[in-house]
Amino acid sequence: MQDIGPKLIEIVGASQVFTGDDIGERYRTDISHKYTSKPAFMVRPASTEEVAAVMRVAAENSVPVTVIGGQTSTCGAAVPVDGGISLSLERMNRIVEIDLISMTMTVEAGCVLQVAHEAAEAEGALLPIDLGARGSATIGGVIGTNAGGNRVLRWGMMRDMVIGVEAVLADGTVISSLTKMLKDNAGYNWKHLLIGSEGTLGVVTRAVLRIRPLPTTRQTALVAMDSFDDAAKVLRRLEVVLSGRLSSFEIMWADFYERMTEAQLPVRPRPMPVGHSHYALLEAMGGDAEVDASQFERALADLMEQGLVKDAVIASSDRERENIWAIREDLGPGMSTMRPFASYDASMGLRDMAAFADDVRASLRAIFPDIQMVFYGHAGDGNLHANISVGALDKEIQRKFDVAVFDAVRRVGGSIAAEHGIGMSRAPYLSWTRSPRELELMAVLKKALDPEHILNPGKLLDAM
Ligand SMILES: Cc1cc2nc3c(=O)[nH]c(=O)nc-3n(C[C@H](O)[C@H](O)[C@H](O)COP(=O)(O)OP(=O)(O)OC[C@H]3O[C@@H](n4cnc5c(N)ncnc54)[C@H](O)[C@@H]3O)c2cc1C
């Protein structure tokens, strides 16, 4: 292969091209640390033009390129290819504009999600997409994975927030539709191809995102139920009685709640005793200080009276709200005794969720009697997470976990990836919940947009 180093240096400058051991660990792996790689170059362009020029050099020399964001992918989606280019957009991190009349914000792809949140909030607006990795995940990565998170129930996934996109294609062509129009039915809406494509069809460089008026009230509660069916009824009831203000409904099976709250006891109290079968973190947001809190309290009181909710704690301060959210998001202490563990994020109809969890437990217990499993997730979106451990994790154990979980997903007609994507770890199973015709169509699209197969090879369609 021709040494493309000098050409890359010409484009971005010598200080922005790294090689060999100068490429930090963060640019070679993702947060799962399941995979690592030896890219030949790590390049940090500062503009769309520089990204385009890098892509042209890569295309001319058939060098694979993996665009990376915050590397918070949990499935190896952003692990560069050995000998390829690790393309970091971290210098392209500007908030270009916030338009409070059109209710849009225009951001560069390397902008960290939390920075975008704070910029919107400073202007009295909400960028609704929110997830635990907000402090590291970037707008480009969130678009690349079509991330979901904590508020999909009310505002949808990233796809629902992306109005316009600017991207660089595999051959270096810049394609731009940085519009502020919510409605645009003039032909194929190509941006949706890029959203969720895990860097395999193009490099997103900028986006116009839909923002909303910043809610001024927020009610957060932890509730306990004695069955999954009751939890589902509580969710559906709250959607009605809170008049569409319900923004989060995070379900936790008893094993998850007990483990997380036990591990966090040294730093925060357990909000309510153990002993129930399911718990849920609820959050509603609104704009009427007079009405919202009392409406929320009344709704929970009614659900308790009806016997659907057995116990409830409403946060009365920011501290209490943080303590409740920490049960769901501060997984480190609770998961430390399960390391190494495998994690899954499956998708299915809410109706199938409890049976799915029972199915996975039963089939894995039959193989590993001492297995540890915790189930939790964004129930309102039909998205269930499972963390599974037998105290060791080699390829064979991982395969047995994968087969049990994905077989159960298949039985309920679900998807093996609700929001975290396919990456490398799930690529061998893509066909389990996608038909041969769908896979053929995906391959046609990939070939059309990346004929040289240089964009993030080894991921999504390419089972290694
Ligand atoms: C603690 C924790 C909590 C999480 N919670 C959630 C959650 O609730 N919901 C959820 O959906 N995910 C969640 N995730 C997964 C992860 O945070 C998201 O997938 C996130 O969107 C990835 O952003 P990133 O910038 O880190 O992307 P990376 O991990 O760097 O990249 C992810 C993929 O996007 C591609 N990509 C990156 N930048 C671009 C670009 N500019 N153009 C095109 N493609 C690009 C990469 O090539 C790769 O395929 C969580 C992860 C962690 C660690």
Ligand as a Chemical Component Dictionary entry (heavy atoms), coordinates in Angstrom:
data_LIG
# 
_chem_comp.id                   LIG 
_chem_comp.type                 NON-POLYMER 
_chem_comp.pdbx_formal_charge   0 
_chem_comp.three_letter_code    LIG 
# 
loop_
_chem_comp_atom.comp_id 
_chem_comp_atom.atom_id 
_chem_comp_atom.alt_atom_id 
_chem_comp_atom.type_symbol 
_chem_comp_atom.charge 
_chem_comp_atom.model_Cartn_x 
_chem_comp_atom.model_Cartn_y 
_chem_comp_atom.model_Cartn_z 
_chem_comp_atom.pdbx_ordinal 
LIG C1  C1  C 0 -23.322 4.008  30.041 1  
LIG C2  C2  C 0 -23.906 3.890  28.656 2  
LIG C3  C3  C 0 -25.253 4.087  28.480 3  
LIG C4  C4  C 0 -25.801 3.996  27.213 4  
LIG N1  N1  N 0 -27.139 4.182  27.082 5  
LIG C5  C5  C 0 -27.680 4.138  25.855 6  
LIG C6  C6  C 0 -29.080 4.336  25.710 7  
LIG O1  O1  O 0 -29.826 4.498  26.674 8  
LIG N2  N2  N 0 -29.571 4.328  24.451 9  
LIG C7  C7  C 0 -28.780 4.123  23.352 10 
LIG O2  O2  O 0 -29.295 4.137  22.226 11 
LIG N3  N3  N 0 -27.456 3.886  23.475 12 
LIG C8  C8  C 0 -26.897 3.900  24.687 13 
LIG N4  N4  N 0 -25.566 3.648  24.828 14 
LIG C9  C9  C 0 -24.745 3.327  23.640 15 
LIG C10 C10 C 0 -23.992 4.557  23.072 16 
LIG O3  O3  O 0 -23.823 5.542  24.034 17 
LIG C11 C11 C 0 -24.728 5.168  21.937 18 
LIG O4  O4  O 0 -24.809 4.212  20.913 19 
LIG C12 C12 C 0 -24.110 6.452  21.352 20 
LIG O5  O5  O 0 -25.024 6.925  20.427 21 
LIG C13 C13 C 0 -22.764 6.306  20.678 22 
LIG O6  O6  O 0 -22.185 7.611  20.486 23 
LIG P1  P1  P 0 -20.615 7.777  20.340 24 
LIG O7  O7  O 0 -20.316 9.180  19.959 25 
LIG O8  O8  O 0 -19.914 7.253  21.528 26 
LIG O9  O9  O 0 -20.331 6.865  19.070 27 
LIG P2  P2  P 0 -19.198 5.797  18.849 28 
LIG O10 O10 O 0 -19.304 4.718  19.863 29 
LIG O11 O11 O 0 -17.896 6.449  18.716 30 
LIG O12 O12 O 0 -19.658 5.240  17.422 31 
LIG C14 C14 C 0 -20.821 4.468  17.306 32 
LIG C15 C15 C 0 -21.119 4.201  15.822 33 
LIG O13 O13 O 0 -21.462 5.430  15.187 34 
LIG C16 C16 C 0 -20.598 5.662  14.083 35 
LIG N5  N5  N 0 -20.328 7.092  14.015 36 
LIG C17 C17 C 0 -19.692 7.873  14.934 37 
LIG N6  N6  N 0 -19.615 9.132  14.484 38 
LIG C18 C18 C 0 -20.221 9.146  13.271 39 
LIG C19 C19 C 0 -20.424 10.152 12.294 40 
LIG N7  N7  N 0 -20.003 11.383 12.479 41 
LIG N8  N8  N 0 -21.049 9.815  11.148 42 
LIG C20 C20 C 0 -21.478 8.548  10.929 43 
LIG N9  N9  N 0 -21.307 7.556  11.822 44 
LIG C21 C21 C 0 -20.683 7.854  12.970 45 
LIG C22 C22 C 0 -19.343 4.860  14.379 46 
LIG O14 O14 O 0 -18.644 4.539  13.185 47 
LIG C23 C23 C 0 -19.922 3.652  15.056 48 
LIG O15 O15 O 0 -20.367 2.738  14.107 49 
LIG C24 C24 C 0 -24.992 3.710  26.087 50 
LIG C25 C25 C 0 -23.627 3.505  26.277 51 
LIG C26 C26 C 0 -23.082 3.587  27.542 52 
LIG C27 C27 C 0 -21.623 3.385  27.691 53 
# 
loop_
_chem_comp_bond.comp_id 
_chem_comp_bond.atom_id_1 
_chem_comp_bond.atom_id_2 
_chem_comp_bond.value_order 
_chem_comp_bond.pdbx_ordinal 
LIG C1  C2  SING 1  
LIG C2  C3  SING 2  
LIG C2  C26 DOUB 3  
LIG C3  C4  DOUB 4  
LIG C4  N1  SING 5  
LIG C4  C24 SING 6  
LIG N1  C5  DOUB 7  
LIG C5  C6  SING 8  
LIG C5  C8  SING 9  
LIG C6  O1  DOUB 10 
LIG C6  N2  SING 11 
LIG N2  C7  SING 12 
LIG C7  O2  DOUB 13 
LIG C7  N3  SING 14 
LIG N3  C8  DOUB 15 
LIG C8  N4  SING 16 
LIG N4  C9  SING 17 
LIG N4  C24 SING 18 
LIG C9  C10 SING 19 
LIG C10 O3  SING 20 
LIG C10 C11 SING 21 
LIG C11 O4  SING 22 
LIG C11 C12 SING 23 
LIG C12 O5  SING 24 
LIG C12 C13 SING 25 
LIG C13 O6  SING 26 
LIG O6  P1  SING 27 
LIG P1  O7  DOUB 28 
LIG P1  O8  SING 29 
LIG P1  O9  SING 30 
LIG O9  P2  SING 31 
LIG P2  O10 DOUB 32 
LIG P2  O11 SING 33 
LIG P2  O12 SING 34 
LIG O12 C14 SING 35 
LIG C14 C15 SING 36 
LIG C15 O13 SING 37 
LIG C15 C23 SING 38 
LIG O13 C16 SING 39 
LIG C16 N5  SING 40 
LIG C16 C22 SING 41 
LIG N5  C17 SING 42 
LIG N5  C21 SING 43 
LIG C17 N6  DOUB 44 
LIG N6  C18 SING 45 
LIG C18 C19 SING 46 
LIG C18 C21 DOUB 47 
LIG C19 N7  SING 48 
LIG C19 N8  DOUB 49 
LIG N8  C20 SING 50 
LIG C20 N9  DOUB 51 
LIG N9  C21 SING 52 
LIG C22 O14 SING 53 
LIG C22 C23 SING 54 
LIG C23 O15 SING 55 
LIG C24 C25 DOUB 56 
LIG C25 C26 SING 57 
LIG C26 C27 SING 58 
# 
